[in-house]
Amino acid sequence: KSTLADEAAKMSSQEKGLSGAVPITFQQGKGDDAKLVETSAMPGQPLKLVASQAGQFINYGCGKGECGTCESLCNGKYLRPCVDTVPSDLPLDPATGQYEPMVIQVKATKAKVVSSGKFFSFKSFILGFWNNLLGMFGFVRDRRKARKNWQERVENEDAVKRLAAEKKMKRLASMGASA
């Protein structure tokens, strides 16, 4: 099953309807396994847009140029396609009068993970049961500690009541004796 981007990869940038004076080649991978996507762009055009129009997938993180997820190597210099543009000060080739091609080496991305489509699996069911079982044992253990703590608090409150009552009795006795 081929996608529209796969079919468009076989066409030249002019056949795709892309116009531009700067030839750009996106290279993903190295050596014979490298995937090359050729396109053209206008000076000042955002590289993110150029890559998208050419069908080149680039993994972006923040989209602000801060995280470095999209960092790519272009003619010996690192750039960040999420915020960088096609340079407008590129020198022309004296022999042909055209811009020299830009080769942008894009980081390889992992294959997309295909979901099984299931909400749960047998393994997730067993792990969920195990997690709940551990939680119940932890609850019983913590409850025993809490009961002991509760009993200590009740005993302390009873001692405070007893001491307060004794103090009150002494005060009443001293007031009765002086009266």
Salt bridges, closest charged atoms under 4 A:
GLU71 OE2 - ARG80 NH2 3.37
ASP142 OD1 - ARG141 NE 3.24
GLU166 OE2 - ARG162 NH1 3.54
